[in-house]
Amino acid sequence: MNIKDVRKIYVPSSVFMDLDKTFDFLRDNLPRYYANEVVKILPKDKKVDIAYIRRVKSNKIMNVHIITALYRVAQFHALQKAEII
């Protein structure tokens, strides 16, 4: 599984119900250099600047597409750490 396959990871709607838990999960599981991976999996019409992606994470801005992509990257790396993939 590579980073392009991360688009297929299911993101439950509960991710957007409790944003504090979501951002805690992102803080704990995102790799050090995550912004380029997020850009790779965003839909072509939703591409944004890398600085904006970092701002969404650090300032807890509600942007559904960015948070979904961040969550998928974090899940991917959590699975890699657990050596499931």
KOLGU-882679 format. One record per atom (N, C-alpha, C, CB): residue in three letters; x, y negated, z. Coordinates in steps of 0.001 Angstrom, whole numbers, always signed. Glycine has a CB too. Example, Ala and Ser with C-alpha at 12.3 -4.5 7.8 and 13.67 -1.06 7.14 Angstrom:
2
<r res="ALA" east="+13190" north="+5690" up="+7800"/>
<r res="ALA" east="+12300" north="+4500" up="+7800"/>
<r res="ALA" east="+13200" north="+3300" up="+7800"/>
<r res="ALA" east="+11308" north="+4473" up="+9046"/>
<r res="SER" east="+12850" north="+2250" up="+7080"/>
<r res="SER" east="+13670" north="+1060" up="+7140"/>
<r res="SER" east="+12900" north="-30" up="+7870"/>
<r res="SER" east="+14084" north="+598" up="+5725"/>
# end
This chain:
85
<r res="MET" east="+845" north="+1176" up="+0"/>
<r res="MET" east="+0" north="+0" up="+0"/>
<r res="MET" east="+887" north="-1234" up="+0"/>
<r res="MET" east="-959" north="+0" up="+1215"/>
<r res="ASN" east="+603" north="-2161" up="-910"/>
<r res="ASN" east="+1361" north="-3412" up="-925"/>
<r res="ASN" east="+432" north="-4576" up="-606"/>
<r res="ASN" east="+2051" north="-3626" up="-2297"/>
<r res="ILE" east="+974" north="-5763" up="-607"/>
<r res="ILE" east="+215" north="-6935" up="-170"/>
<r res="ILE" east="-959" north="-7228" up="-1092"/>
<r res="ILE" east="+1122" north="-8150" up="-94"/>
<r res="LYS" east="-890" north="-6858" up="-2354"/>
<r res="LYS" east="-2016" north="-7082" up="-3265"/>
<r res="LYS" east="-3210" north="-6209" up="-2890"/>
<r res="LYS" east="-1596" north="-6801" up="-4714"/>
<r res="ASP" east="-2978" north="-5048" up="-2292"/>
<r res="ASP" east="-4060" north="-4154" up="-1877"/>
<r res="ASP" east="-4775" north="-4653" up="-629"/>
<r res="ASP" east="-3517" north="-2763" up="-1628"/>
<r res="VAL" east="-4244" north="-5668" up="+2"/>
<r res="VAL" east="-4818" north="-6179" up="+1240"/>
<r res="VAL" east="-6200" north="-6778" up="+989"/>
<r res="VAL" east="-3891" north="-7227" up="+1867"/>
<r res="ARG" east="-6472" north="-7200" up="-244"/>
<r res="ARG" east="-7797" north="-7744" up="-570"/>
<r res="ARG" east="-8907" north="-6755" up="-280"/>
<r res="ARG" east="-7852" north="-8153" up="-2028"/>
<r res="LYS" east="-8589" north="-5468" up="-262"/>
<r res="LYS" east="-9591" north="-4430" up="-61"/>
<r res="LYS" east="-9891" north="-4179" up="+1419"/>
<r res="LYS" east="-9132" north="-3148" up="-713"/>
<r res="ILE" east="-9110" north="-4763" up="+2320"/>
<r res="ILE" east="-9324" north="-4559" up="+3756"/>
<r res="ILE" east="-10618" north="-5254" up="+4163"/>
<r res="ILE" east="-8117" north="-5098" up="+4593"/>
<r res="TYR" east="-11447" north="-4525" up="+4867"/>
<r res="TYR" east="-12740" north="-5047" up="+5321"/>
<r res="TYR" east="-12537" north="-6020" up="+6475"/>
<r res="TYR" east="-13678" north="-3894" up="+5749"/>
<r res="VAL" east="-13201" north="-7157" up="+6397"/>
<r res="VAL" east="-13169" north="-8144" up="+7477"/>
<r res="VAL" east="-14582" north="-8243" up="+8044"/>
<r res="VAL" east="-12650" north="-9552" up="+6970"/>
<r res="PRO" east="-14802" north="-7805" up="+9279"/>
<r res="PRO" east="-16149" north="-7843" up="+9857"/>
<r res="PRO" east="-16618" north="-9271" up="+10111"/>
<r res="PRO" east="-16185" north="-7051" up="+11158"/>
<r res="SER" east="-17911" north="-9472" up="+10095"/>
<r res="SER" east="-18454" north="-10815" up="+10316"/>
<r res="SER" east="-18203" north="-11303" up="+11734"/>
<r res="SER" east="-19945" north="-10833" up="+10025"/>
<r res="SER" east="-17916" north="-10393" up="+12654"/>
<r res="SER" east="-17637" north="-10794" up="+14034"/>
<r res="SER" east="-16359" north="-11626" up="+14140"/>
<r res="SER" east="-17525" north="-9560" up="+14924"/>
<r res="VAL" east="-15531" north="-11587" up="+13107"/>
<r res="VAL" east="-14312" north="-12397" up="+13085"/>
<r res="VAL" east="-14677" north="-13874" up="+13221"/>
<r res="VAL" east="-13505" north="-12151" up="+11776"/>
<r res="PHE" east="-15797" north="-14262" up="+12632"/>
<r res="PHE" east="-16190" north="-15672" up="+12647"/>
<r res="PHE" east="-17096" north="-16011" up="+13822"/>
<r res="PHE" east="-16885" north="-16029" up="+11354"/>
<r res="MET" east="-17514" north="-15001" up="+14583"/>
<r res="MET" east="-18348" north="-15262" up="+15757"/>
<r res="MET" east="-17496" north="-15734" up="+16939"/>
<r res="MET" east="-19140" north="-13998" up="+16143"/>
<r res="ASP" east="-16365" north="-15105" up="+17139"/>
<r res="ASP" east="-15497" north="-15449" up="+18259"/>
<r res="ASP" east="-14130" north="-15856" up="+17717"/>
<r res="ASP" east="-15368" north="-14259" up="+19256"/>
<r res="LEU" east="-14007" north="-17129" up="+17383"/>
<r res="LEU" east="-12774" north="-17601" up="+16757"/>
<r res="LEU" east="-11584" north="-17567" up="+17699"/>
<r res="LEU" east="-12965" north="-19000" up="+16244"/>
<r res="ASP" east="-11806" north="-17688" up="+18998"/>
<r res="ASP" east="-10680" north="-17626" up="+19939"/>
<r res="ASP" east="-10003" north="-16263" up="+19876"/>
<r res="ASP" east="-11157" north="-17916" up="+21379"/>
<r res="LYS" east="-10784" north="-15191" up="+19865"/>
<r res="LYS" east="-10205" north="-13839" up="+19752"/>
<r res="LYS" east="-9536" north="-13649" up="+18407"/>
<r res="LYS" east="-11286" north="-12763" up="+19952"/>
<r res="THR" east="-10147" north="-14205" up="+17368"/>
<r res="THR" east="-9567" north="-14089" up="+16030"/>
<r res="THR" east="-8209" north="-14765" up="+15972"/>
<r res="THR" east="-10502" north="-14696" up="+14979"/>
<r res="PHE" east="-8112" north="-15979" up="+16468"/>
<r res="PHE" east="-6834" north="-16685" up="+16432"/>
<r res="PHE" east="-5810" north="-16056" up="+17372"/>
<r res="PHE" east="-7036" north="-18149" up="+16792"/>
<r res="ASP" east="-6253" north="-15444" up="+18462"/>
<r res="ASP" east="-5326" north="-14677" up="+19304"/>
<r res="ASP" east="-4768" north="-13488" up="+18532"/>
<r res="ASP" east="-6029" north="-14194" up="+20593"/>
<r res="PHE" east="-5648" north="-12791" up="+17799"/>
<r res="PHE" east="-5210" north="-11660" up="+16976"/>
<r res="PHE" east="-4213" north="-12132" up="+15914"/>
<r res="PHE" east="-6426" north="-10968" up="+16305"/>
<r res="LEU" east="-4512" north="-13269" up="+15287"/>
<r res="LEU" east="-3601" north="-13806" up="+14267"/>
<r res="LEU" east="-2254" north="-14161" up="+14884"/>
<r res="LEU" east="-4215" north="-15047" up="+13588"/>
<r res="ARG" east="-2275" north="-14793" up="+16057"/>
<r res="ARG" east="-1018" north="-15177" up="+16713"/>
<r res="ARG" east="-167" north="-13952" up="+17030"/>
<r res="ARG" east="-1304" north="-15964" up="+18002"/>
<r res="ASP" east="-821" north="-12875" up="+17456"/>
<r res="ASP" east="-88" north="-11680" up="+17860"/>
<r res="ASP" east="+387" north="-10824" up="+16683"/>
<r res="ASP" east="-950" north="-10848" up="+18760"/>
<r res="ASN" east="-322" north="-10866" up="+15557"/>
<r res="ASN" east="-46" north="-9896" up="+14501"/>
<r res="ASN" east="+439" north="-10456" up="+13171"/>
<r res="ASN" east="-1248" north="-9127" up="+14255"/>
<r res="LEU" east="+396" north="-11761" up="+12992"/>
<r res="LEU" east="+908" north="-12292" up="+11730"/>
<r res="LEU" east="+2430" north="-12211" up="+11723"/>
<r res="LEU" east="+438" north="-13755" up="+11513"/>
<r res="PRO" east="+3006" north="-11879" up="+10580"/>
<r res="PRO" east="+4473" north="-11861" up="+10507"/>
<r res="PRO" east="+5017" north="-13284" up="+10565"/>
<r res="PRO" east="+4953" north="-11154" up="+9213"/>
<r res="ARG" east="+6306" north="-13382" up="+10697"/>
<r res="ARG" east="+6933" north="-14699" up="+10829"/>
<r res="ARG" east="+6690" north="-15563" up="+9594"/>
<r res="ARG" east="+8435" north="-14547" up="+11068"/>
<r res="TYR" east="+6824" north="-14975" up="+8426"/>
<r res="TYR" east="+6606" north="-15696" up="+7167"/>
<r res="TYR" east="+5350" north="-15136" up="+6518"/>
<r res="TYR" east="+7845" north="-15568" up="+6204"/>
<r res="TYR" east="+4228" north="-15739" up="+6806"/>
<r res="TYR" east="+2944" north="-15207" up="+6365"/>
<r res="TYR" east="+2298" north="-16023" up="+5258"/>
<r res="TYR" east="+2012" north="-15125" up="+7524"/>
<r res="ALA" east="+2658" north="-17267" up="+5083"/>
<r res="ALA" east="+1930" north="-18169" up="+4196"/>
<r res="ALA" east="+1964" north="-17718" up="+2737"/>
<r res="ALA" east="+2497" north="-19562" up="+4306"/>
<r res="ASN" east="+3098" north="-17234" up="+2262"/>
<r res="ASN" east="+3179" north="-16783" up="+875"/>
<r res="ASN" east="+2307" north="-15567" up="+633"/>
<r res="ASN" east="+4616" north="-16469" up="+503"/>
<r res="GLU" east="+2211" north="-14692" up="+1618"/>
<r res="GLU" east="+1350" north="-13522" up="+1478"/>
<r res="GLU" east="-114" north="-13936" up="+1414"/>
<r res="GLU" east="+1575" north="-12545" up="+2639"/>
<r res="VAL" east="-484" north="-14935" up="+2183"/>
<r res="VAL" east="-1860" north="-15429" up="+2151"/>
<r res="VAL" east="-2166" north="-16026" up="+790"/>
<r res="VAL" east="-2097" north="-16472" up="+3259"/>
<r res="VAL" east="-1241" north="-16793" up="+237"/>
<r res="VAL" east="-1445" north="-17382" up="-1089"/>
<r res="VAL" east="-1629" north="-16288" up="-2141"/>
<r res="VAL" east="-255" north="-18290" up="-1467"/>
<r res="LYS" east="-886" north="-15188" up="-2013"/>
<r res="LYS" east="-986" north="-14101" up="-2992"/>
<r res="LYS" east="-2356" north="-13438" up="-3004"/>
<r res="LYS" east="+68" north="-13060" up="-2713"/>
<r res="ILE" east="-3029" north="-13367" up="-1855"/>
<r res="ILE" east="-4295" north="-12643" up="-1820"/>
<r res="ILE" east="-5521" north="-13547" up="-1908"/>
<r res="ILE" east="-4370" north="-11832" up="-569"/>
<r res="LEU" east="-5323" north="-14866" up="-1898"/>
<r res="LEU" east="-6471" north="-15758" up="-2065"/>
<r res="LEU" east="-6991" north="-15664" up="-3499"/>
<r res="LEU" east="-6087" north="-17224" up="-1717"/>
<r res="PRO" east="-8302" north="-15807" up="-3684"/>
<r res="PRO" east="-8842" north="-15832" up="-5043"/>
<r res="PRO" east="-8239" north="-16996" up="-5831"/>
<r res="PRO" east="-10384" north="-15942" up="-5013"/>
<r res="LYS" east="-8160" north="-16832" up="-7139"/>
<r res="LYS" east="-7503" north="-17844" up="-7981"/>
<r res="LYS" east="-8138" north="-19225" up="-7842"/>
<r res="LYS" east="-7545" north="-17415" up="-9437"/>
<r res="ASP" east="-9455" north="-19271" up="-7661"/>
<r res="ASP" east="-10118" north="-20570" up="-7559"/>
<r res="ASP" east="-10035" north="-21173" up="-6159"/>
<r res="ASP" east="-11563" north="-20436" up="-7963"/>
<r res="LYS" east="-9462" north="-20459" up="-5208"/>
<r res="LYS" east="-9357" north="-20934" up="-3826"/>
<r res="LYS" east="-7916" north="-21181" up="-3398"/>
<r res="LYS" east="-9995" north="-19936" up="-2888"/>
<r res="LYS" east="-6984" north="-21291" up="-4345"/>
<r res="LYS" east="-5580" north="-21508" up="-4002"/>
<r res="LYS" east="-5400" north="-22852" up="-3312"/>
<r res="LYS" east="-4698" north="-21433" up="-5256"/>
<r res="VAL" east="-4610" north="-22859" up="-2257"/>
<r res="VAL" east="-4346" north="-24081" up="-1500"/>
<r res="VAL" east="-2850" north="-24182" up="-1218"/>
<r res="VAL" east="-5160" north="-24103" up="-173"/>
<r res="ASP" east="-2467" north="-25322" up="-688"/>
<r res="ASP" east="-1079" north="-25587" up="-337"/>
<r res="ASP" east="-690" north="-24776" up="+899"/>
<r res="ASP" east="-858" north="-27096" up="-90"/>
<r res="ILE" east="+550" north="-24343" up="+954"/>
<r res="ILE" east="+1044" north="-23546" up="+2075"/>
<r res="ILE" east="+955" north="-24334" up="+3388"/>
<r res="ILE" east="+2497" north="-23102" up="+1817"/>
<r res="ALA" east="+1191" north="-25630" up="+3318"/>
<r res="ALA" east="+1101" north="-26454" up="+4533"/>
<r res="ALA" east="-318" north="-26440" up="+5089"/>
<r res="ALA" east="+1542" north="-27905" up="+4242"/>
<r res="TYR" east="-1319" north="-26415" up="+4213"/>
<r res="TYR" east="-2706" north="-26378" up="+4680"/>
<r res="TYR" east="-3011" north="-25047" up="+5369"/>
<r res="TYR" east="-3677" north="-26602" up="+3503"/>
<r res="ILE" east="-2464" north="-23961" up="+4867"/>
<r res="ILE" east="-2660" north="-22644" up="+5488"/>
<r res="ILE" east="-2099" north="-22660" up="+6901"/>
<r res="ILE" east="-1985" north="-21522" up="+4648"/>
<r res="ARG" east="-910" north="-23219" up="+7067"/>
<r res="ARG" east="-313" north="-23307" up="+8403"/>
<r res="ARG" east="-1134" north="-24208" up="+9328"/>
<r res="ARG" east="+1123" north="-23830" up="+8305"/>
<r res="ARG" east="-1698" north="-25296" up="+8761"/>
<r res="ARG" east="-2534" north="-26191" up="+9556"/>
<r res="ARG" east="-3808" north="-25492" up="+10022"/>
<r res="ARG" east="-2887" north="-27442" up="+8750"/>
<r res="VAL" east="-4410" north="-24668" up="+9150"/>
<r res="VAL" east="-5617" north="-23927" up="+9526"/>
<r res="VAL" east="-5320" north="-23035" up="+10721"/>
<r res="VAL" east="-6143" north="-23084" up="+8338"/>
<r res="LYS" east="-4173" north="-22355" up="+10679"/>
<r res="LYS" east="-3826" north="-21450" up="+11778"/>
<r res="LYS" east="-3477" north="-22223" up="+13055"/>
<r res="LYS" east="-2649" north="-20553" up="+11372"/>
<r res="SER" east="-2681" north="-23245" up="+12957"/>
<r res="SER" east="-2220" north="-23933" up="+14164"/>
<r res="SER" east="-3300" north="-24824" up="+14791"/>
<r res="SER" east="-1001" north="-24771" up="+13837"/>
<r res="ASN" east="-4149" north="-25428" up="+13971"/>
<r res="ASN" east="-5184" north="-26328" up="+14491"/>
<r res="ASN" east="-6553" north="-25668" up="+14594"/>
<r res="ASN" east="-5286" north="-27548" up="+13615"/>
<r res="LYS" east="-6625" north="-24381" up="+14260"/>
<r res="LYS" east="-7878" north="-23612" up="+14327"/>
<r res="LYS" east="-8992" north="-24270" up="+13513"/>
<r res="LYS" east="-8325" north="-23456" up="+15784"/>
<r res="ILE" east="-8656" north="-24628" up="+12279"/>
<r res="ILE" east="-9624" north="-25227" up="+11361"/>
<r res="ILE" east="-10493" north="-24120" up="+10784"/>
<r res="ILE" east="-8911" north="-26027" up="+10224"/>
<r res="MET" east="-11792" north="-24352" up="+10683"/>
<r res="MET" east="-12715" north="-23343" up="+10162"/>
<r res="MET" east="-12755" north="-23417" up="+8639"/>
<r res="MET" east="-14134" north="-23537" up="+10753"/>
<r res="ASN" east="-12022" north="-22516" up="+7999"/>
<r res="ASN" east="-12044" north="-22363" up="+6551"/>
<r res="ASN" east="-12178" north="-20861" up="+6300"/>
<r res="ASN" east="-10739" north="-22978" up="+5857"/>
<r res="VAL" east="-13339" north="-20447" up="+5828"/>
<r res="VAL" east="-13658" north="-19025" up="+5732"/>
<r res="VAL" east="-12661" north="-18267" up="+4871"/>
<r res="VAL" east="-15049" north="-18844" up="+5176"/>
<r res="HIS" east="-12306" north="-18801" up="+3719"/>
<r res="HIS" east="-11403" north="-18083" up="+2813"/>
<r res="HIS" east="-10005" north="-17927" up="+3406"/>
<r res="HIS" east="-11316" north="-18808" up="+1475"/>
<r res="ILE" east="-9511" north="-18975" up="+4032"/>
<r res="ILE" east="-8164" north="-18919" up="+4616"/>
<r res="ILE" east="-8150" north="-17986" up="+5822"/>
<r res="ILE" east="-7686" north="-20335" up="+5027"/>
<r res="ILE" east="-9145" north="-18092" up="+6693"/>
<r res="ILE" east="-9179" north="-17230" up="+7877"/>
<r res="ILE" east="-9321" north="-15762" up="+7471"/>
<r res="ILE" east="-10337" north="-17640" up="+8812"/>
<r res="THR" east="-10138" north="-15494" up="+6464"/>
<r res="THR" east="-10281" north="-14118" up="+5978"/>
<r res="THR" east="-8950" north="-13590" up="+5459"/>
<r res="THR" east="-11347" north="-14043" up="+4871"/>
<r res="ALA" east="-8242" north="-14398" up="+4671"/>
<r res="ALA" east="-6942" north="-13974" up="+4141"/>
<r res="ALA" east="-5927" north="-13795" up="+5271"/>
<r res="ALA" east="-6419" north="-14999" up="+3114"/>
<r res="LEU" east="-5907" north="-14709" up="+6238"/>
<r res="LEU" east="-5008" north="-14579" up="+7380"/>
<r res="LEU" east="-5300" north="-13297" up="+8156"/>
<r res="LEU" east="-5134" north="-15799" up="+8303"/>
<r res="TYR" east="-6582" north="-13019" up="+8360"/>
<r res="TYR" east="-6977" north="-11828" up="+9104"/>
<r res="TYR" east="-6547" north="-10558" up="+8380"/>
<r res="TYR" east="-8487" north="-11820" up="+9326"/>
<r res="ARG" east="-6694" north="-10549" up="+7062"/>
<r res="ARG" east="-6286" north="-9374" up="+6286"/>
<r res="ARG" east="-4783" north="-9152" up="+6361"/>
<r res="ARG" east="-6715" north="-9524" up="+4829"/>
<r res="VAL" east="-4012" north="-10223" up="+6266"/>
<r res="VAL" east="-2553" north="-10099" up="+6363"/>
<r res="VAL" east="-2165" north="-9615" up="+7755"/>
<r res="VAL" east="-1861" north="-11452" up="+6048"/>
<r res="ALA" east="-2827" north="-10134" up="+8784"/>
<r res="ALA" east="-2533" north="-9700" up="+10153"/>
<r res="ALA" east="-2882" north="-8222" up="+10346"/>
<r res="ALA" east="-3308" north="-10563" up="+11167"/>
<r res="GLN" east="-4023" north="-7785" up="+9808"/>
<r res="GLN" east="-4394" north="-6368" up="+9900"/>
<r res="GLN" east="-3373" north="-5492" up="+9185"/>
<r res="GLN" east="-5795" north="-6136" up="+9306"/>
<r res="PHE" east="-2955" north="-5926" up="+8007"/>
<r res="PHE" east="-1961" north="-5186" up="+7231"/>
<r res="PHE" east="-679" north="-5007" up="+8031"/>
<r res="PHE" east="-1663" north="-5906" up="+5908"/>
<r res="HIS" east="-206" north="-6060" up="+8661"/>
<r res="HIS" east="+1038" north="-5973" up="+9423"/>
<r res="HIS" east="+865" north="-5234" up="+10735"/>
<r res="HIS" east="+1576" north="-7352" up="+9691"/>
<r res="ALA" east="-323" north="-5291" up="+11306"/>
<r res="ALA" east="-583" north="-4496" up="+12514"/>
<r res="ALA" east="-546" north="-3003" up="+12178"/>
<r res="ALA" east="-1956" north="-4876" up="+13138"/>
<r res="LEU" east="-1091" north="-2657" up="+11012"/>
<r res="LEU" east="-1037" north="-1249" up="+10585"/>
<r res="LEU" east="+396" north="-820" up="+10275"/>
<r res="LEU" east="-1929" north="-1027" up="+9346"/>
<r res="GLN" east="+1168" north="-1721" up="+9684"/>
<r res="GLN" east="+2568" north="-1389" up="+9415"/>
<r res="GLN" east="+3353" north="-1199" up="+10709"/>
<r res="GLN" east="+3219" north="-2483" up="+8566"/>
<r res="LYS" east="+3087" north="-2039" up="+11710"/>
<r res="LYS" east="+3773" north="-1894" up="+12996"/>
<r res="LYS" east="+3411" north="-576" up="+13658"/>
<r res="LYS" east="+3426" north="-3061" up="+13927"/>
<r res="ALA" east="+2172" north="-158" up="+13492"/>
<r res="ALA" east="+1736" north="+1101" up="+14074"/>
<r res="ALA" east="+2143" north="+2299" up="+13227"/>
<r res="ALA" east="+242" north="+1091" up="+14259"/>
<r res="GLU" east="+2769" north="+2008" up="+12086"/>
<r res="GLU" east="+3264" north="+3025" up="+11136"/>
<r res="GLU" east="+2153" north="+3923" up="+10628"/>
<r res="GLU" east="+4341" north="+3880" up="+11788"/>
<r res="ILE" east="+966" north="+3352" up="+10463"/>
<r res="ILE" east="-148" north="+4098" up="+9882"/>
<r res="ILE" east="-27" north="+4095" up="+8368"/>
<r res="ILE" east="-1506" north="+3499" up="+10319"/>
<r res="ILE" east="+510" north="+3020" up="+7822"/>
<r res="ILE" east="+657" north="+2927" up="+6360"/>
<r res="ILE" east="+2001" north="+3470" up="+5959"/>
<r res="ILE" east="+498" north="+1471" up="+5866"/>
# end
